[in-house]
Amino acid sequence: MSRRALYLSSSVLLALLLIASLAWWSWRPPEASSIVASKSPLVRTLQFSARVATLSRVDVGSTLTARVREVLVNEGAPVEVGDVLVRLESEELKAALAQAEANERQAQARLSGLRSTGRLAVQASVTQAESVLVAARAELQRTQDLVSRGFLSQSRLDEARRAVDVAQAQVSAARAQRDANADSGTDVAQAQAQLALASAARRSAQVRLKETDIAAPAKGKVLSRSVEPGQIVQPGRALLTLALSGPLQLVAQVDERYLEQLAPGQPAQVLADAYPAQAFQARVLSIAPVVDSQRGAIEVKFSLPAAAPDFLREDMTVSIEVETARREQALVVPVSALRSEANAEPTVWVERDGRVEERRVRLGLRTLAWAEVLEGLNEGDAVLFGPAPGPGARVRAVAGAPVASAQAPAREDAGAVMTNAVGR
């Protein structure tokens, strides 16, 4: 065979190979990433920041306007109930107390006088007035006899009668004064009222003097101090802040979008930013009944175990991951495999016999990257995700991994994020 014939034969062969290759490539179905539907543990969590707080804290202030003489505690100091924290100047209040005590003694003396010597004097006045009345009546009788005999004039009789009237009035006045000095009399009642008023003033002065010593209302620890000796303090201003003794708790502000996922009793893992290697456990204690309308957040409190870490400090920032739901064995698919969720009927595309098949599924628990399939899918089905030809088209499933993995995303500024946990 000549060289020309060999060359032509080779060219024809190459052309046929090229045509065959193009035909094969045009017949070959397009590839699509897939994942095999399988059962695996599925955990949904929420992650957000919180702060450490005691069950209660109290601001301690003064009820008086006065100058501070002495501050007896510093920040961090433990205090017992009744311990004096701040002393105010008290000279003026001591003088007021002394005056109130003197007024009380005076009122007491007046009441005692009415009940003792006063009654004797009044009784003597009654006796004297009654004696004068008896004498005046006798004189009136003698005068009447003498006038009837003509020895005295009518004017003398009138004078005798007036004397009897005056004596009668004096007796009535003396008896009224005696009744007023009795235990139920008006003078005694008035004296008792004055004594009660003086006693109340004395007690008020004692209380005000006692308030110059600002004491701890309960056992706790001083968190902050904003007062110094020589400072003028006024009512309503906090001088010290105390954390009352009791178990610590965690307080978080969670985006209201995640309220439906939270419930008291849910377990949580806590990690302090300052101690990243010492994680510990907590539990949802309570959820506030109202939402902060300004921030769109709700307050969630967490209880700590009895043996809380010693490094926890008031207002320390910690990271919390709350387990909001768990499935020990769930048929899961990546969220990126969900094709349509219109009318609450999501669908997935499955490779079956080399073609794309659309299936409606019913979902259960969902995280950011994974979804539990309750109905419509079988374990072992090749579920397509990402770009793929439409239902009915030929396809070649290629095993791949979804972009969103089981790792938790970074924390968002919104205050809470939903994380994913598959196969934990």
Buried (B, 14 or more C-beta within 10 A) or exposed (E): EEEEEEEEEEEEEEEEEEEEEEEEEEEEBEBBBBBEBBEBBBBBBBBBBBBBBBBEBBBBBBBBEBEBBEBEBEEEBEBEEEBBBBBBBBEEBEEBBEEBBEBBEEBBEBBEBBBEEBBEBBBEBBEEBBEBBEEBBEBBEEBBEBBEEEEBEEEBBEBBBEBBEBBBEBBEEBBBBBBBBBEEBEBBEBBBEBBEEBBEBBEEBBEBBEBBBBBBBBBBBBBBBBBEEEEEBEEEEEBBBBBBBEEBBBBBBBBBBBBEBBEEEBBBBBBBEEBEEEBBEBBBBEBBEEBEEEEEBBBBBBBBEEEBBEEBEBEBEBBBBBBBBBBEEBBBBBBBBBBEEEEEEBBBBBBEEEBBBEBEBEBBBBBBBBBBBEEBBEEEBBBBBEEBBEBEBBBEBEEBEBEBEBEBEEBEEEBBBBBBBBEE
